[in-house]
Amino acid sequence: MAAISTDAYFLGTRSENADSVNRAFGEILKHWFDWRSELFPDDAEVITSDERQSEEFCVEEERLHAALKTLCDMLLAETPTFTPRYLSHMVSEASLPAIFGHLAALLHNPNNTSREVSRVGARVEIEAITMLAEMIGFDPMIAQGHFTCGGTIANFEAVWRARYRVDHALALGLVAAEKSGGPFSAFESAHVGWEKFDQIRIHDAISEQEMRSASSVLCNPFEIAERLSKSSRRSYRGSVLITPGNKHFSWRKAANIFHLGEESLWNAPLDEQGRLDIKKLETLIDKARHQDRPVIAVVSVAGTTEAGEIDPIDGVACLLNEYRLKGIHIWHHVDAAYGGYFCSMLGGEHEEILDEARKSALKAVRLADSVTIDPHKLGYVPYACGAFLTRDARSYTASSFHAPYIDRAETGDKWQSTIEGSRTAAGAAATWLTGRTMGFGPDRFGAFMAFTINARRKFEEAIASQCKNIAVLAPADTNILCFSVIKKGDSLSNSNMRTNHVFRLFQKDPSFSVSKTVFDSENYRRLIEAHANRHRMTLDDNQLSLIRCVFMNPFLPKNHVLESFLPKFIARLNLYAEQALELSI
């Protein structure tokens, strides 16, 4: 494919591509109308001409159109996320391929629970998952996955499958230990890996029923804990889930919903740049081993929700490989809900916009057991659309459920292997059409991602050179920029007050939309200290308030657009910063 021009793939802030969209919508509707009218031509009309002309019909039709107009008028007050002035959250206008794909599938309304009710939608999902798998570096021939309603559910899918592997291995080890009376370690047994798992099961002739009777998922977990304690000769305290301090809030939800207990959610500390600390992670794994507590999974993040940071995923992969060489297999999940699409830059000239450490980290995503990615963020797909992918079929295995009304003869059905039951094909179709048109290669979507990072850089350079009282958070890995407001001799608490004041002024001003985030010392202590020291602030607060700008808009990287909006933003920021400096503190 030739280098990408994004102009044809978005409506435009002034609806510049309206004619193209009208044409596409007309084609989509015509295909839908023709399909319905021509599929069974001998069938009688269910709504006759006389009925359509009746007074009752006309009244109801008018009621429908009046209500529709009311809704459309209401939506005119919706947040204008399509404009380059919107720098607030991880959302921008959806791309035209995504909108067209979403609408086309929405009209047919396939339910990807089963191919019985989604002959085409299910196939489109498989092909779209293959595209995403190839983009992040998985082998597309063996990778597995499905679309979800968002990153939270995709992360839950990872816990479900990782727990499945731990539970199976633990059940096998428990049965084997009870049979032999030999020594038993919950940690060692839980991490044998599938290859050794198969060997032990065959060698010890352990049946499926024996394993089911030792599963804490299928049986009473308290009774299984008693058996584990008896075999290991120490009190069994349950599994742990290790996540970095910069994790998404969905991981706390997962600990709650899967009844792990929030104590089991262990935070791997962050370094002074807000990224997962590998040495501290190793300490936590060794702590779990010492306490004989299995590790359900280790999570690293590609694109944090606060600042877009990318954890040293390659370092995590290297550490877990060292354990694997010792016979300890620990599940690695990469939460790339936001940053997964930056993998599209790899292998082309545009990857050079990333530093070597971030390139290495993104290249290691392919080494993970499972990955979360959100097309409804940097994929520019309409809500709600997330995706969960695994490296291979064995990693995709989860607890199986059956419904008597779904034909099990149909291969590829997802109902029994996904947390969600009914699932729309709209997100898959939107992603599929994006991949077929924009393409997920380094010179296509990869170039687009590089443009958004470059827009962030231009704003950062302008702030550094033209704003005296703005302290930019360093480093910025992707297309999110965070900064605080400072005055010479300020303490951190005073800086936080000024930053919060500037944010409130932006909130009252429709000219630009920005967001705010707060880093707490529990997770970001070293980063807060580094930021305060870099800008000579007295450290007298346990949190850091930051104004946050997300550079996702597809038109902002265009030179004439950037030249128009950047000076206006800088002028507004300086104006508000000056007002904040005058605060009586």
C-alpha positions as CSV (number, residue, x, y, z in Angstrom):
1,M,0.0,0.0,0.0
2,A,1.1,3.6,-0.6
3,A,1.7,6.0,2.2
4,I,-1.5,7.0,4.0
5,S,-3.5,10.2,3.5
6,T,-5.9,10.5,6.4
7,D,-8.0,13.2,4.7
8,A,-10.2,10.6,2.9
9,Y,-10.8,8.6,6.1
10,F,-12.5,11.2,8.4
11,L,-15.5,13.5,7.9
12,G,-13.6,16.7,8.8
13,T,-14.3,19.3,11.4
14,R,-16.5,21.3,9.0
15,S,-18.1,18.1,7.4
16,E,-15.8,18.6,4.4
17,N,-16.3,15.0,3.3
18,A,-20.1,15.1,3.7
19,D,-20.8,14.2,0.1
20,S,-18.7,11.0,0.4
21,V,-20.4,10.1,3.6
22,N,-23.9,10.7,2.1
23,R,-22.9,8.4,-0.8
24,A,-21.7,5.7,1.5
25,F,-24.7,5.9,3.8
26,G,-26.9,5.7,0.7
27,E,-25.0,2.6,-0.6
28,I,-25.3,0.9,2.8
29,L,-29.0,1.6,3.1
30,K,-29.7,0.5,-0.5
31,H,-27.9,-2.8,0.0
32,W,-29.9,-3.4,3.2
33,F,-33.2,-2.4,1.6
34,D,-32.5,-4.6,-1.5
35,W,-31.4,-7.6,0.6
36,R,-34.6,-7.6,2.6
37,S,-36.9,-7.0,-0.4
38,E,-35.2,-9.5,-2.8
39,L,-34.3,-12.4,-0.4
40,F,-37.8,-14.0,-0.5
41,P,-39.6,-12.3,-3.4
42,D,-42.6,-14.6,-3.2
43,D,-43.4,-13.5,0.3
44,A,-46.3,-11.1,0.8
45,E,-45.7,-7.6,2.1
46,V,-46.3,-7.5,5.8
47,I,-47.1,-3.8,5.7
48,T,-49.6,-3.0,3.0
49,S,-50.0,0.2,1.1
50,D,-53.4,0.8,2.7
51,E,-51.9,0.4,6.1
52,R,-49.2,2.9,5.4
53,Q,-51.7,5.4,4.3
54,S,-54.0,5.0,7.3
55,E,-54.5,7.8,9.8
56,E,-53.2,5.7,12.6
57,F,-50.0,4.9,10.7
58,C,-49.4,8.5,9.8
59,V,-49.8,9.6,13.4
60,E,-47.3,7.1,14.7
61,E,-44.9,7.8,11.9
62,E,-45.0,11.5,12.7
63,R,-44.5,10.8,16.4
64,L,-41.4,8.8,15.5
65,H,-39.9,11.5,13.3
66,A,-40.7,14.2,15.9
67,A,-39.0,12.3,18.6
68,L,-36.0,11.6,16.4
69,K,-35.7,15.4,15.7
70,T,-35.9,16.0,19.4
71,L,-33.0,13.6,20.0
72,C,-30.9,15.1,17.2
73,D,-31.5,18.6,18.5
74,M,-30.5,17.4,22.0
75,L,-27.3,15.8,20.6
76,L,-26.2,19.2,19.3
77,A,-25.2,20.0,22.8
78,E,-23.0,16.9,23.0
79,T,-19.3,17.1,23.6
80,P,-17.6,18.1,20.3
81,T,-14.8,15.5,20.4
82,F,-14.3,15.8,16.7
83,T,-12.5,19.2,16.8
84,P,-8.8,19.8,17.2
85,R,-9.8,22.0,20.2
86,Y,-10.7,18.8,22.1
87,L,-7.6,17.6,23.9
88,S,-9.3,16.2,26.9
89,H,-9.7,12.4,26.9
90,M,-8.8,9.3,24.9
91,V,-11.5,9.9,22.3
92,S,-11.7,11.6,18.9
93,E,-14.1,11.4,16.0
94,A,-14.4,7.9,14.6
95,S,-12.9,7.2,11.2
96,L,-15.2,6.8,8.2
97,P,-14.3,3.1,7.5
98,A,-15.1,2.4,11.2
99,I,-18.5,4.3,11.0
100,F,-19.4,2.6,7.7
101,G,-18.5,-0.9,9.0
102,H,-20.3,-0.3,12.3
103,L,-23.4,0.9,10.5
104,A,-23.5,-1.9,7.9
105,A,-23.2,-4.6,10.6
106,L,-25.6,-2.7,12.9
107,L,-28.4,-2.8,10.3
108,H,-28.0,-6.6,9.9
109,N,-27.6,-7.0,13.7
110,P,-25.7,-10.3,13.8
111,N,-25.1,-11.7,17.3
112,N,-21.6,-13.2,17.4
113,T,-22.5,-15.6,20.1
114,S,-22.9,-18.3,17.4
115,R,-22.6,-18.7,13.7
116,E,-26.2,-19.8,13.7
117,V,-27.1,-16.2,14.2
118,S,-24.0,-14.6,12.7
119,R,-22.9,-16.3,9.5
120,V,-20.9,-13.4,8.2
121,G,-20.3,-11.4,11.5
122,A,-18.5,-14.3,13.0
123,R,-16.2,-14.7,10.0
124,V,-15.5,-10.9,9.9
125,E,-14.6,-11.1,13.6
126,I,-12.0,-13.9,13.0
127,E,-10.5,-11.9,10.1
128,A,-10.4,-8.7,12.2
129,I,-8.8,-10.5,15.1
130,T,-6.2,-11.8,12.7
131,M,-5.4,-8.3,11.5
132,L,-4.9,-7.0,15.1
133,A,-2.9,-10.1,16.0
134,E,-0.5,-9.5,13.1
135,M,-0.3,-5.8,14.0
136,I,0.9,-6.5,17.6
137,G,3.3,-9.2,16.5
138,F,1.4,-12.4,17.2
139,D,1.6,-15.2,14.7
140,P,-1.8,-14.6,12.9
141,M,-2.0,-18.3,11.9
142,I,-2.3,-19.5,15.5
143,A,-3.4,-16.4,17.6
144,Q,-6.9,-16.4,19.0
145,G,-9.2,-13.8,20.3
146,H,-12.5,-12.0,20.1
147,F,-14.1,-8.6,20.4
148,T,-15.5,-7.3,23.7
149,C,-17.5,-4.3,24.8
150,G,-14.2,-2.6,26.0
151,G,-10.9,-3.0,27.7
152,T,-12.3,-3.8,31.1
153,I,-14.0,-7.0,29.9
154,A,-10.9,-7.8,27.9
155,N,-8.8,-7.6,31.0
156,F,-11.4,-9.8,32.8
157,E,-11.0,-12.3,30.0
158,A,-7.3,-12.4,30.7
159,V,-7.8,-13.1,34.4
160,W,-10.4,-15.8,33.5
161,R,-7.9,-17.7,31.3
162,A,-4.9,-17.2,33.5
163,R,-6.9,-18.4,36.5
164,Y,-8.0,-21.4,34.4
165,R,-4.4,-22.4,33.8
166,V,-3.4,-21.9,37.5
167,D,-6.5,-23.8,38.8
168,H,-5.9,-26.7,36.4
169,A,-2.2,-27.0,37.3
170,L,-3.0,-26.6,41.0
171,A,-5.7,-29.3,40.9
172,L,-3.4,-31.7,39.1
173,G,-0.6,-31.1,41.6
174,L,-2.9,-31.5,44.6
175,V,-4.3,-34.8,43.3
176,A,-0.8,-36.1,42.5
177,A,0.5,-35.1,46.0
178,E,-2.5,-36.7,47.8
179,K,-2.0,-39.9,45.8
180,S,1.8,-40.1,46.5
181,G,1.9,-38.4,49.9
182,G,5.0,-36.6,48.7
183,P,6.0,-33.0,49.2
184,F,3.7,-30.4,47.7
185,S,4.2,-26.7,46.8
186,A,1.2,-24.7,45.6
187,F,3.5,-22.2,43.9
188,E,5.6,-24.8,42.1
189,S,2.6,-26.9,41.1
190,A,0.6,-23.9,39.7
191,H,3.4,-22.8,37.4
192,V,4.5,-26.1,35.7
193,G,3.3,-25.0,32.3
194,W,1.1,-26.9,29.9
195,E,3.8,-29.2,28.5
196,K,4.8,-30.6,31.9
197,F,1.1,-30.5,33.0
198,D,0.3,-33.0,30.2
199,Q,3.3,-35.1,31.1
200,I,2.3,-35.4,34.8
201,R,-1.3,-36.1,34.0
202,I,-0.4,-39.0,31.6
203,H,2.4,-40.3,33.9
204,D,0.2,-40.3,37.0
205,A,-2.9,-41.4,35.1
206,I,-5.0,-38.6,36.7
207,S,-8.6,-38.5,35.3
208,E,-10.7,-35.5,34.4
209,Q,-13.0,-36.3,37.3
210,E,-10.2,-36.4,39.8
211,M,-9.0,-33.0,38.7
212,R,-12.5,-31.5,38.8
213,S,-12.9,-32.7,42.4
214,A,-9.7,-30.7,43.3
215,S,-10.6,-27.5,41.4
216,S,-11.3,-24.4,43.6
217,V,-13.3,-23.0,40.7
218,L,-15.6,-25.9,40.4
219,C,-15.8,-27.0,44.0
220,N,-16.0,-25.3,47.4
221,P,-12.9,-23.1,47.4
222,F,-12.7,-23.2,51.2
223,E,-12.6,-27.0,51.2
224,I,-10.0,-27.0,48.4
225,A,-7.9,-24.5,50.5
226,E,-8.0,-26.9,53.4
227,R,-6.7,-29.7,51.2
228,L,-4.0,-27.5,49.8
229,S,-2.9,-26.5,53.3
230,K,-2.8,-30.1,54.4
231,S,-0.7,-31.2,51.5
232,S,1.7,-28.3,51.7
233,R,1.8,-28.4,55.5
234,R,1.3,-24.7,55.6
235,S,-1.8,-22.4,55.6
236,Y,-2.8,-21.7,52.0
237,R,-3.5,-18.0,51.4
238,G,-4.7,-18.0,47.8
239,S,-3.4,-16.7,44.5
240,V,-2.1,-13.2,43.8
241,L,-2.4,-11.0,40.7
242,I,0.6,-8.7,40.2
243,T,-0.2,-5.4,38.5
244,P,1.9,-2.2,38.2
245,G,1.0,0.9,40.2
246,N,0.0,2.6,36.9
247,K,-2.7,0.0,36.2
248,H,-6.2,0.7,35.0
249,F,-9.0,0.6,37.6
250,S,-10.4,-2.5,35.9
251,W,-7.8,-4.7,37.6
252,R,-9.2,-3.8,41.0
253,K,-12.7,-4.6,39.7
254,A,-11.3,-8.0,38.5
255,A,-10.0,-8.9,42.0
256,N,-13.4,-8.1,43.3
257,I,-15.5,-9.8,40.7
258,F,-13.4,-13.0,40.6
259,H,-13.5,-13.1,44.4
260,L,-9.7,-13.0,44.7
261,G,-9.9,-10.5,47.5
262,E,-8.3,-7.1,47.0
263,E,-5.4,-8.2,49.2
264,S,-4.4,-10.5,46.4
265,L,-3.9,-7.5,44.0
266,W,-0.2,-6.8,44.5
267,N,1.1,-3.5,43.2
268,A,4.5,-3.6,41.5
269,P,6.1,-0.3,42.4
270,L,6.9,2.3,39.7
271,D,10.3,3.9,38.9
272,E,10.9,7.7,38.8
273,Q,9.4,7.8,35.3
274,G,6.2,6.2,36.3
275,R,6.9,2.8,34.7
276,L,6.9,-0.6,36.2
277,D,10.1,-1.3,38.2
278,I,11.5,-4.7,37.0
279,K,13.6,-5.3,40.2
280,K,10.6,-4.6,42.4
281,L,8.5,-7.0,40.3
282,E,11.1,-9.7,40.8
283,T,10.9,-9.1,44.5
284,L,7.1,-9.6,44.5
285,I,7.3,-12.8,42.5
286,D,9.9,-14.2,44.9
287,K,7.7,-13.0,47.8
288,A,4.8,-15.0,46.3
289,R,7.1,-18.0,46.0
290,H,8.2,-17.7,49.6
291,Q,4.6,-17.5,50.8
292,D,3.7,-20.4,48.5
293,R,1.0,-18.3,46.7
294,P,0.5,-18.9,43.0
295,V,0.7,-15.9,40.6
296,I,-2.3,-15.8,38.4
297,A,-0.7,-13.3,36.1
298,V,1.8,-10.5,35.8
299,V,0.4,-7.4,34.1
300,S,2.4,-4.7,32.2
301,V,0.9,-1.7,30.5
302,A,1.4,-0.4,27.0
303,G,0.0,3.1,27.2
304,T,-1.2,4.1,30.6
305,T,-4.5,5.9,30.9
306,E,-2.9,8.8,32.8
307,A,0.1,9.8,30.7
308,G,0.4,7.2,27.9
309,E,3.5,5.6,29.4
310,I,4.8,2.3,28.1
311,D,6.2,-0.1,30.7
312,P,9.4,-2.0,30.0
313,I,7.4,-5.0,28.6
314,D,10.6,-6.5,27.2
315,G,12.1,-6.4,30.7
316,V,9.1,-8.2,32.1
317,A,9.2,-10.8,29.3
318,C,12.9,-11.4,29.9
319,L,12.4,-11.8,33.7
320,L,9.5,-14.2,33.2
321,N,11.6,-16.2,30.7
322,E,14.3,-16.6,33.3
323,Y,11.7,-18.1,35.6
324,R,10.4,-20.3,32.8
325,L,13.9,-21.7,32.2
326,K,13.7,-22.8,35.9
327,G,10.4,-24.5,35.2
328,I,8.2,-21.7,36.6
329,H,5.6,-20.6,33.9
330,I,3.9,-17.3,34.9
331,W,1.2,-15.8,32.7
332,H,2.1,-12.4,31.2
333,H,-0.7,-10.1,30.1
334,V,-0.1,-6.8,28.4
335,D,-2.8,-4.2,28.9
336,A,-2.4,-2.4,25.6
337,A,-6.0,-1.0,25.6
338,Y,-4.6,2.4,24.7
339,G,-1.1,1.8,23.3
340,G,-1.6,-1.3,21.3
341,Y,-2.0,0.5,18.0
342,F,1.5,2.0,18.4
343,C,2.8,-1.4,17.5
344,S,1.7,-0.6,13.9
345,M,4.7,1.8,13.8
346,L,7.2,-1.1,14.2
347,G,9.2,-2.2,11.1
348,G,9.0,1.1,9.3
349,E,10.7,4.5,9.3
350,H,8.1,6.0,11.6
351,E,9.2,3.8,14.5
352,E,12.2,6.2,14.8
353,I,10.0,8.7,16.6
354,L,10.1,6.3,19.6
355,D,13.2,6.0,21.8
356,E,15.0,2.7,21.7
357,A,13.6,1.6,25.1
358,R,9.9,2.1,23.9
359,K,10.6,0.4,20.6
360,S,12.0,-2.6,22.4
361,A,9.0,-2.6,24.8
362,L,6.5,-2.6,22.0
363,K,8.3,-5.3,20.1
364,A,8.0,-7.5,23.2
365,V,4.2,-7.3,23.2
366,R,4.3,-10.4,20.9
367,L,5.9,-12.4,23.7
368,A,2.9,-12.0,26.0
369,D,0.4,-14.8,26.7
370,S,-2.5,-12.4,26.2
371,V,-3.1,-8.8,25.2
372,T,-5.9,-6.3,25.6
373,I,-6.5,-3.6,22.9
374,D,-9.3,-1.1,22.5
375,P,-10.2,-0.2,18.9
376,H,-12.6,2.4,20.3
377,K,-9.5,4.4,21.5
378,L,-6.6,4.7,19.0
379,G,-8.4,2.5,16.5
380,Y,-10.9,5.3,15.9
381,V,-13.8,2.9,16.1
382,P,-17.2,3.8,17.6
383,Y,-18.0,2.7,21.1
384,A,-18.1,0.2,22.5
385,C,-15.3,-2.0,21.1
386,G,-12.5,-3.7,22.8
387,A,-10.5,-6.9,21.9
388,F,-8.8,-9.7,23.7
389,L,-6.1,-11.7,22.0
390,T,-3.9,-14.7,23.0
391,R,-0.7,-16.0,21.5
392,D,-2.2,-19.4,20.7
393,A,-5.2,-21.7,21.2
394,R,-4.0,-23.2,24.4
395,S,-3.7,-19.8,26.0
396,Y,-7.3,-19.0,24.9
397,T,-8.7,-22.0,26.7
398,A,-11.2,-21.1,29.5
399,S,-14.0,-22.7,31.5
400,S,-16.6,-24.1,29.1
401,F,-20.3,-23.6,29.3
402,H,-23.1,-24.9,27.2
403,A,-26.6,-23.8,26.2
404,P,-29.0,-26.4,24.7
405,Y,-30.4,-23.9,22.2
406,I,-27.0,-23.3,20.6
407,D,-25.9,-25.8,18.0
408,R,-22.5,-27.1,19.1
409,A,-21.9,-28.6,15.7
410,E,-21.1,-25.1,14.5
411,T,-17.4,-24.6,14.9
412,G,-16.1,-21.2,15.9
413,D,-19.0,-20.4,18.3
414,K,-17.8,-18.1,21.0
415,W,-20.6,-18.2,23.5
416,Q,-19.1,-21.0,25.7
417,S,-15.7,-19.4,25.8
418,T,-16.4,-15.6,26.4
419,I,-17.5,-13.8,29.5
420,E,-20.1,-11.9,27.5
421,G,-22.9,-13.9,25.9
422,S,-24.5,-11.9,23.2
423,R,-21.9,-9.8,21.3
424,T,-22.4,-7.4,18.5
425,A,-20.5,-7.8,15.2
426,A,-20.4,-4.0,14.8
427,G,-17.0,-3.5,16.4
428,A,-15.5,-6.3,14.5
429,A,-16.9,-5.0,11.2
430,A,-15.6,-1.5,12.0
431,T,-12.1,-2.8,12.7
432,W,-12.2,-5.1,9.7
433,L,-13.1,-2.2,7.3
434,T,-10.4,0.0,8.9
435,G,-7.9,-2.7,8.3
436,R,-9.0,-3.3,4.7
437,T,-8.7,0.4,3.9
438,M,-6.4,2.4,6.2
439,G,-4.3,-0.7,6.8
440,F,-2.4,-1.5,10.0
441,G,1.1,-1.5,8.5
442,P,4.0,0.8,9.4
443,D,3.5,3.1,6.4
444,R,-0.3,3.3,6.9
445,F,-1.7,3.3,10.5
446,G,1.8,3.4,11.8
447,A,2.4,6.7,10.0
448,F,-0.9,8.0,11.5
449,M,0.2,7.1,15.0
450,A,3.6,8.8,14.5
451,F,1.7,11.9,13.4
452,T,-0.2,12.1,16.7
453,I,3.1,11.7,18.7
454,N,4.6,14.4,16.6
455,A,1.6,16.7,17.4
456,R,2.3,16.2,21.1
457,R,6.0,17.0,20.6
458,K,5.1,20.3,18.8
459,F,2.9,21.3,21.7
460,E,5.6,20.3,24.2
461,E,8.3,22.3,22.4
462,A,6.0,25.3,22.2
463,I,5.2,25.1,26.0
464,A,8.9,24.7,26.9
465,S,9.9,27.8,24.8
466,Q,6.9,30.1,25.3
467,C,5.5,29.3,28.8
468,K,7.7,30.3,31.7
469,N,5.6,28.9,34.5
470,I,4.6,25.5,33.1
471,A,6.4,22.3,34.2
472,V,6.0,19.5,31.7
473,L,6.0,16.0,33.0
474,A,8.9,14.0,31.7
475,P,9.1,11.7,29.9
476,A,6.2,11.6,27.5
477,D,6.2,8.3,25.7
478,T,3.3,8.6,23.3
479,N,0.7,11.2,22.4
480,I,-0.3,12.4,25.8
481,L,1.2,15.5,27.4
482,C,0.9,16.3,31.1
483,F,2.1,19.5,32.9
484,S,1.7,21.5,36.1
485,V,1.7,25.2,36.9
486,I,4.6,26.5,39.0
487,K,5.9,29.7,40.4
488,K,9.5,30.2,41.4
489,G,10.0,29.0,45.0
490,D,6.7,27.1,45.0
491,S,6.0,24.1,47.1
492,L,4.3,21.1,45.6
493,S,1.0,21.9,47.3
494,N,1.1,25.5,46.0
495,S,1.8,24.2,42.5
496,N,-1.1,21.8,42.8
497,M,-3.4,24.7,43.8
498,R,-2.3,26.7,40.8
499,T,-2.7,23.7,38.4
500,N,-6.2,23.0,39.7
501,H,-7.1,26.7,39.2
502,V,-5.9,26.7,35.6
503,F,-7.9,23.5,35.0
504,R,-11.1,25.1,36.3
505,L,-10.5,28.1,34.0
506,F,-10.2,25.8,31.0
507,Q,-13.4,24.0,32.1
508,K,-15.3,27.3,31.9
509,D,-13.9,28.1,28.5
510,P,-15.3,26.4,25.4
511,S,-12.2,27.3,23.3
512,F,-10.2,24.2,24.4
513,S,-11.0,21.1,26.3
514,V,-8.3,19.6,28.5
515,S,-8.5,17.0,31.3
516,K,-6.8,16.6,34.7
517,T,-5.2,13.7,36.4
518,V,-3.8,13.3,39.9
519,F,-0.8,11.0,40.7
520,D,-0.8,9.7,44.3
521,S,2.3,9.0,46.3
522,E,1.2,5.4,47.0
523,N,2.0,4.5,43.4
524,Y,3.9,7.5,41.9
525,R,6.1,8.6,44.9
526,R,9.3,8.4,42.9
527,L,7.9,10.2,39.9
528,I,6.4,12.9,42.1
529,E,9.8,13.4,43.8
530,A,11.6,13.5,40.5
531,H,9.1,16.1,39.1
532,A,9.4,18.3,42.2
533,N,13.2,18.1,42.3
534,R,13.5,18.8,38.6
535,H,11.5,22.1,39.1
536,R,12.9,22.9,42.5
537,M,9.7,22.5,44.4
538,T,9.5,21.8,48.1
539,L,7.9,18.3,48.5
540,D,5.1,19.0,51.0
541,D,2.2,17.1,49.4
542,N,1.4,13.4,48.8
543,Q,0.0,13.9,45.3
544,L,0.7,15.7,42.0
545,S,-2.0,17.5,40.1
546,L,-1.5,17.6,36.3
547,I,-3.3,19.1,33.3
548,R,-3.5,16.4,30.7
549,C,-3.8,16.8,26.9
550,V,-4.4,13.8,24.6
551,F,-3.4,14.4,21.0
552,M,-5.6,12.0,19.1
553,N,-7.4,14.4,16.6
554,P,-6.5,13.2,13.1
555,F,-6.3,16.7,11.7
556,L,-4.2,18.4,14.4
557,P,-0.9,17.0,13.0
558,K,-1.6,18.8,9.7
559,N,0.8,21.8,9.5
560,H,-1.8,24.5,8.7
561,V,-4.1,23.2,11.5
562,L,-1.3,23.0,14.0
563,E,-0.1,26.6,13.0
564,S,-3.7,27.8,13.6
565,F,-4.5,26.1,16.9
566,L,-1.1,25.9,18.7
567,P,-0.6,29.7,19.1
568,K,-4.2,30.1,20.4
569,F,-3.6,27.3,23.0
570,I,-0.3,28.7,24.1
571,A,-1.9,32.2,24.5
572,R,-4.8,30.8,26.5
573,L,-2.5,28.7,28.7
574,N,-0.2,31.7,29.5
575,L,-3.2,33.9,30.3
576,Y,-4.6,31.3,32.7
577,A,-1.2,30.6,34.2
578,E,-0.7,34.3,34.9
579,Q,-4.0,34.4,36.8
580,A,-3.0,31.3,38.8
581,L,0.3,33.0,39.7
582,E,-1.6,35.9,41.3
583,L,-3.5,33.5,43.7
584,S,-3.0,34.4,47.4
585,I,-1.6,31.2,48.9
